[in-house]
């Protein structure tokens, strides 16, 4: 097994063992986060020139699925940290080196939603904002938040295409206030609390404009940032789906339901649910990897991805997420009353996967976007 894959497997084993601790803490334990950083998990998409691994997207998908299978919140934090690391290819070189290259164990995270306002203040931006869903923010040294640049009249400045650009500002953790408000049904251990900055000064070049041309021209960075984010979410969901089916298999082999003389595994309905769930997960995973392989061809040639390639990546990610939901639901219901107990991994899979579906990158409206492209229309949104 290659060294990085072995490291992921070792981290997955630790996370699975500490699942209850992670959920009760509502945050990734500091020592586990550091172990993940040392294993390179948060550097999966950072360019090699800045001490990153610059993995092929399929290797990124496989690593997150394995972590999601072991412990969903750990996989989710790995997804957020590694996709934020993607921005190292677009930051000015000296900031990429400062944030990512100087200390390879640095953890970064962030939220792309433009909920901050940045006003020019000399050679800096003065930024105010509050962002929800700050996954892994308690583990990170650098946290970024999406902002609109505001003019002297208090209005967002139009960007290249006539609408305001979203600019991701990087804040040091010492300048960020994290609110302890992550009290949720699933993915409890992600520590996805709100974070806030008040009149924080950010150097004018310590930021990235979403959708801009990356500074590092390598195949990976021809993939859209939002597409890689969506694939990361889908990968964690696939891992949760696999875990639910595995748990059902283990349960069905020994459980004899009340009032029955046959094991759960001997019931035709349970057999059908297990078969359908397993097939759906494998098909969704195959589609995701096929979409990546098709997009990798132009990316490897240094060409921008077409709208069709981008739409297929987003469709594959959303489809994989919802296939995982269906697999989890089948396993949860097939498990019967056993599924509802706190010690059952099935109830945790059920809670976690249904929280994952609420992420805007894989929510149901994505199919409207990708369907428009399939119908020959303009997407009407960012791919």
C-alpha positions as CSV (number, residue, x, y, z in Angstrom):
1,X,0.0,0.0,0.0
2,X,1.4,3.4,-0.9
3,X,2.5,5.6,2.1
4,X,-0.4,8.1,1.8
5,X,-3.0,5.4,1.4
6,X,-1.6,3.6,4.5
7,X,-1.7,6.9,6.4
8,X,-5.3,7.5,5.5
9,X,-6.2,3.9,6.7
10,X,-4.4,4.5,10.0
11,X,-6.2,7.8,10.6
12,X,-9.5,6.1,9.7
13,X,-8.9,3.4,12.3
14,X,-8.2,6.1,14.9
15,X,-11.3,8.1,14.0
16,X,-13.6,5.0,14.1
17,X,-12.3,4.1,17.6
18,X,-12.9,7.7,18.8
19,X,-16.3,8.2,17.2
20,X,-18.2,8.7,20.4
21,X,-15.6,11.1,21.7
22,X,-15.7,13.2,18.5
23,X,-19.5,13.4,18.6
24,X,-19.7,14.3,22.2
25,X,-17.0,17.0,21.8
26,X,-18.9,18.5,18.8
27,X,-15.5,19.1,17.3
28,X,-12.5,17.3,15.9
29,X,-10.0,16.5,18.8
30,X,-6.9,18.7,18.5
31,X,-4.5,15.7,18.5
32,X,-6.5,13.9,15.8
33,X,-6.5,17.0,13.7
34,X,-2.7,17.3,14.0
35,X,-2.3,13.6,13.2
36,X,-4.4,14.2,10.0
37,X,-2.3,17.2,9.1
38,X,1.0,15.3,9.6
39,X,-0.4,12.5,7.4
40,X,-0.9,15.0,4.6
41,X,-4.7,14.7,4.6
42,X,-5.3,18.5,4.6
43,X,-2.6,18.9,1.8
44,X,-4.3,16.6,-0.7
45,X,-5.1,19.4,-3.1
46,X,-2.2,21.8,-2.3
47,X,0.3,22.2,-5.1
48,X,3.5,20.3,-4.9
49,X,5.4,23.5,-5.2
50,X,4.0,24.5,-1.8
51,X,4.6,21.2,0.0
52,X,1.3,19.7,-1.1
53,X,0.4,16.3,-2.5
54,X,-1.5,17.6,-5.5
55,X,-3.4,14.4,-5.8
56,X,-5.4,13.2,-8.8
57,X,-9.1,13.9,-8.0
58,X,-9.9,10.2,-7.9
59,X,-7.3,9.7,-5.2
60,X,-8.9,12.6,-3.3
61,X,-12.3,11.0,-3.6
62,X,-11.1,7.6,-2.4
63,X,-9.4,9.1,0.7
64,X,-12.4,11.0,1.8
65,X,-14.7,8.0,1.2
66,X,-12.5,5.9,3.5
67,X,-12.5,8.5,6.2
68,X,-16.3,9.1,5.8
69,X,-16.8,5.3,6.2
70,X,-14.9,5.3,9.4
71,X,-16.3,8.5,11.0
72,X,-18.3,10.9,9.0
73,X,-17.3,14.1,10.9
74,X,-13.6,13.3,10.4
75,X,-14.2,12.8,6.7
76,X,-16.1,16.1,6.5
77,X,-13.3,18.0,8.3
78,X,-10.8,16.5,5.9
79,X,-13.0,17.5,3.0
80,X,-13.2,21.1,4.1
81,X,-9.6,21.4,5.0
82,X,-8.3,19.9,1.8
83,X,-10.6,21.8,-0.5
84,X,-9.6,25.1,1.2
85,X,-6.0,24.0,0.5
86,X,-6.9,24.1,-3.2
87,X,-6.7,27.9,-2.9
88,X,-2.9,27.7,-2.5
89,X,-2.8,27.5,-6.3
90,X,-4.5,30.9,-6.6
91,X,-3.1,32.9,-3.7
92,X,-0.1,35.1,-4.6
93,X,3.0,33.0,-4.3
94,X,4.5,34.6,-1.2
95,X,1.2,34.1,0.7
96,X,0.9,30.5,-0.5
97,X,4.4,29.9,0.8
98,X,3.7,31.7,4.1
99,X,0.4,29.9,4.8
100,X,1.0,26.5,3.2
101,X,4.7,26.0,2.4
102,X,6.4,27.2,5.5
103,X,4.7,24.7,7.8
104,X,3.2,21.7,5.9
105,X,1.1,20.8,9.0
106,X,-0.9,24.0,8.8
107,X,-4.7,23.5,8.7
108,X,-6.9,25.9,6.8
109,X,-10.7,26.0,6.4
110,X,-13.3,28.4,5.2
111,X,-16.7,29.3,3.9
112,X,-17.2,30.6,0.4
113,X,-20.6,32.2,1.0
114,X,-20.2,36.0,0.5
115,X,-21.4,37.0,4.0
116,X,-18.5,39.5,4.7
117,X,-17.9,43.0,3.6
118,X,-14.5,44.3,2.7
119,X,-13.7,48.0,2.5
120,X,-10.4,49.4,1.1
121,X,-8.3,50.9,3.9
122,X,-4.9,51.9,2.7
123,X,-2.9,48.9,1.6
124,X,-5.4,46.6,3.4
125,X,-9.0,45.5,3.4
126,X,-11.0,46.2,6.5
127,X,-13.4,43.2,6.8
128,X,-16.5,42.5,8.9
129,X,-18.7,39.5,8.6
130,X,-20.1,36.4,10.2
131,X,-20.2,33.0,8.5
132,X,-22.1,29.8,9.5
133,X,-20.9,26.3,9.0
134,X,-17.3,26.9,9.9
135,X,-16.3,23.2,9.8
136,X,-12.9,22.5,11.4
137,X,-12.5,26.2,12.4
138,X,-11.3,25.2,15.9
139,X,-8.5,23.2,14.4
140,X,-7.4,25.7,11.8
141,X,-4.6,28.3,11.9
142,X,-6.0,30.2,8.9
143,X,-9.7,30.7,8.2
144,X,-11.1,32.2,5.0
145,X,-14.5,33.8,4.4
146,X,-16.3,34.9,1.3
147,X,-16.8,38.7,0.9
148,X,-18.0,41.4,-1.4
149,X,-15.8,44.3,-2.0
150,X,-17.8,47.4,-0.9
151,X,-17.4,50.9,-2.5
152,X,-17.6,54.3,-0.9
153,X,-21.4,54.3,-1.3
154,X,-21.7,51.1,0.6
155,X,-22.5,49.0,-2.5
156,X,-20.8,45.8,-3.8
157,X,-18.3,46.6,-6.5
158,X,-19.2,45.0,-9.9
159,X,-16.8,42.4,-11.0
160,X,-15.5,41.1,-14.4
161,X,-18.9,40.0,-15.6
162,X,-20.9,43.0,-14.3
163,X,-21.9,41.3,-11.0
164,X,-20.0,41.4,-7.8
165,X,-17.1,38.9,-7.5
166,X,-16.9,36.7,-4.4
167,X,-13.5,37.3,-2.8
168,X,-12.1,34.8,-0.2
169,X,-10.3,36.7,2.5
170,X,-7.7,34.8,4.7
171,X,-7.8,35.5,8.5
172,X,-5.4,34.3,11.1
173,X,-7.2,32.4,13.9
174,X,-6.2,35.1,16.4
175,X,-8.4,37.6,14.5
176,X,-11.5,35.3,14.4
177,X,-14.2,34.8,17.0
178,X,-15.8,31.3,17.0
179,X,-19.3,31.1,18.4
180,X,-20.2,27.9,20.2
181,X,-23.5,27.3,18.4
182,X,-23.0,24.0,16.7
183,X,-25.9,22.0,18.2
184,X,-27.3,19.9,15.4
185,X,-28.7,16.5,14.5
186,X,-25.9,15.0,12.5
187,X,-22.2,15.6,11.6
188,X,-22.0,16.8,15.2
189,X,-18.2,16.3,15.5
190,X,-17.4,18.7,12.6
191,X,-17.3,21.8,14.9
192,X,-19.1,23.7,12.2
193,X,-19.8,26.8,14.4
194,X,-20.3,30.3,13.2
195,X,-17.1,32.4,13.0
196,X,-16.9,36.2,12.9
197,X,-14.5,39.0,12.2
198,X,-14.8,42.6,13.3
199,X,-12.8,45.3,11.6
200,X,-10.0,42.9,10.8
201,X,-7.3,44.3,8.4
202,X,-6.3,41.9,5.7
203,X,-3.4,42.7,3.3
204,X,-4.9,43.5,-0.2
205,X,-3.2,40.5,-1.8
206,X,-4.1,37.9,1.0
207,X,-7.2,36.8,-0.8
208,X,-8.5,34.9,-3.8
209,X,-11.3,35.9,-6.3
210,X,-13.6,33.0,-6.9
211,X,-13.6,31.9,-10.6
212,X,-10.3,33.6,-11.4
213,X,-7.5,31.9,-13.3
214,X,-5.2,30.0,-10.9
215,X,-1.6,31.0,-10.6
216,X,-0.4,27.4,-10.7
217,X,-1.1,26.0,-14.1
218,X,-1.4,22.2,-13.5
219,X,-4.1,19.8,-14.5
220,X,-5.7,19.6,-11.0
221,X,-6.2,23.4,-11.0
222,X,-8.2,23.4,-14.2
223,X,-10.9,21.6,-12.3
224,X,-13.5,24.1,-10.9
225,X,-13.2,24.9,-7.2
226,X,-16.9,24.3,-6.6
227,X,-16.8,21.0,-8.6
228,X,-14.0,19.7,-6.3
229,X,-15.9,20.8,-3.3
230,X,-19.0,19.0,-4.5
231,X,-17.0,15.9,-5.2
232,X,-15.6,16.0,-1.7
233,X,-19.0,16.2,-0.1
234,X,-20.2,13.3,-2.3
235,X,-17.2,11.2,-1.3
236,X,-17.9,11.6,2.4
237,X,-21.6,10.7,1.7
238,X,-20.5,7.6,-0.2
239,X,-18.4,6.5,2.7
240,X,-21.4,6.9,5.0
241,X,-23.5,4.9,2.6
242,X,-21.0,2.1,2.5
243,X,-20.8,2.1,6.3
244,X,-24.6,1.8,6.6
245,X,-24.6,-1.3,4.3
246,X,-21.7,-2.9,6.1
247,X,-23.6,-2.3,9.4
248,X,-26.7,-3.9,8.0
249,X,-24.8,-6.9,6.8
250,X,-23.3,-7.4,10.3
251,X,-26.7,-6.9,11.9
252,X,-28.7,-9.1,9.6
253,X,-26.4,-12.1,10.0
254,X,-27.2,-12.4,13.6
255,X,-30.5,-10.7,14.4
256,X,-33.7,-12.7,14.6
257,X,-36.6,-10.1,14.7
258,X,-39.2,-10.4,17.3
259,X,-41.9,-12.8,16.3
260,X,-39.8,-14.4,13.6
261,X,-37.8,-17.7,13.4
262,X,-35.6,-16.5,10.6
263,X,-32.6,-14.2,10.7
264,X,-33.0,-10.7,9.2
265,X,-30.6,-11.8,6.4
266,X,-33.0,-14.6,5.4
267,X,-35.8,-12.1,4.6
268,X,-36.3,-11.4,0.9
269,X,-37.1,-7.7,1.5
270,X,-33.8,-7.2,3.4
271,X,-31.9,-9.1,0.7
272,X,-33.4,-6.8,-1.9
273,X,-32.6,-3.7,0.1
274,X,-29.0,-4.8,0.6
275,X,-28.6,-5.6,-3.1
276,X,-30.1,-2.4,-4.3
277,X,-28.2,-0.2,-1.9
278,X,-24.9,-1.9,-2.7
279,X,-25.5,-1.7,-6.5
280,X,-26.5,2.0,-6.3
281,X,-23.4,3.0,-4.3
282,X,-21.1,1.2,-6.7
283,X,-22.8,2.7,-9.7
284,X,-22.7,6.2,-8.3
285,X,-19.0,5.8,-7.4
286,X,-18.3,4.6,-10.9
287,X,-20.1,7.6,-12.4
288,X,-18.1,10.0,-10.2
289,X,-14.8,8.5,-11.3
290,X,-15.9,8.4,-14.9
291,X,-16.8,12.0,-14.9
292,X,-13.4,12.8,-13.3
293,X,-11.6,10.8,-16.0
294,X,-13.4,12.6,-18.8
295,X,-12.6,16.0,-17.3
296,X,-9.0,15.0,-16.7
297,X,-8.4,14.7,-20.5
298,X,-8.7,18.5,-21.3
299,X,-7.2,19.4,-17.9
300,X,-4.1,17.4,-18.7
301,X,-3.8,19.2,-22.0
302,X,-3.9,22.6,-20.2
303,X,-7.3,23.4,-21.5
304,X,-10.2,24.9,-19.6
305,X,-13.1,22.5,-18.8
306,X,-16.2,22.9,-20.9
307,X,-19.5,23.7,-19.4
308,X,-20.6,20.1,-20.2
309,X,-17.6,18.7,-18.3
310,X,-18.3,21.0,-15.3
311,X,-22.0,20.1,-15.3
312,X,-21.2,16.3,-15.4
313,X,-18.9,16.7,-12.4
314,X,-21.6,18.4,-10.5
315,X,-24.3,15.9,-11.6
316,X,-22.1,13.0,-10.6
317,X,-21.4,14.5,-7.2
318,X,-25.1,15.3,-6.4
319,X,-26.2,11.9,-7.7
320,X,-23.6,10.1,-5.5
321,X,-24.8,12.0,-2.5
322,X,-28.4,11.1,-3.0
323,X,-27.6,7.5,-3.9
324,X,-25.8,7.4,-0.5
325,X,-28.9,8.8,1.2
326,X,-31.1,6.1,-0.4
327,X,-28.6,3.4,0.7
328,X,-28.6,4.6,4.2
329,X,-32.3,4.9,4.4
330,X,-32.7,1.3,3.1
331,X,-30.2,0.0,5.7
332,X,-31.7,2.0,8.5
333,X,-35.3,0.8,7.9
334,X,-34.2,-2.8,7.2
335,X,-32.5,-2.8,10.6
336,X,-35.8,-2.3,12.3
337,X,-36.0,-1.2,16.0
338,X,-32.2,-1.8,16.5
339,X,-31.5,1.1,14.2
340,X,-32.8,3.7,16.6
341,X,-30.6,3.0,19.6
342,X,-27.7,5.3,20.3
343,X,-25.2,2.4,20.2
344,X,-26.2,1.6,16.6
345,X,-24.0,3.0,13.9
346,X,-27.1,3.0,11.6
347,X,-28.8,5.8,13.5
348,X,-25.6,7.9,13.2
349,X,-25.3,7.2,9.5
350,X,-28.9,8.2,9.1
351,X,-28.3,11.5,10.9
352,X,-25.0,12.3,9.3
353,X,-26.0,11.7,5.7
354,X,-29.1,13.7,5.9
355,X,-27.1,16.7,7.2
356,X,-24.7,16.3,4.3
357,X,-27.6,16.6,1.8
358,X,-28.3,20.2,3.0
359,X,-25.0,21.5,1.6
360,X,-25.8,23.8,-1.3
361,X,-23.2,22.1,-3.5
362,X,-25.2,18.8,-3.6
363,X,-28.7,19.8,-2.7
364,X,-31.6,18.9,-5.0
365,X,-31.6,22.3,-7.0
366,X,-28.2,21.2,-8.5
367,X,-30.1,18.9,-10.8
368,X,-31.9,21.9,-12.2
369,X,-28.6,23.4,-13.0
370,X,-27.2,20.3,-14.7
371,X,-30.5,19.5,-16.4
372,X,-30.4,22.9,-18.1
373,X,-27.0,22.1,-19.5
374,X,-28.2,18.7,-20.7
375,X,-31.2,20.5,-22.4
376,X,-28.8,22.8,-24.3
377,X,-29.6,25.9,-22.1
378,X,-27.3,28.2,-20.2
379,X,-26.7,26.8,-16.7
380,X,-28.0,29.9,-14.9
381,X,-25.6,29.5,-12.1
382,X,-22.0,28.7,-11.1
383,X,-20.6,25.3,-12.0
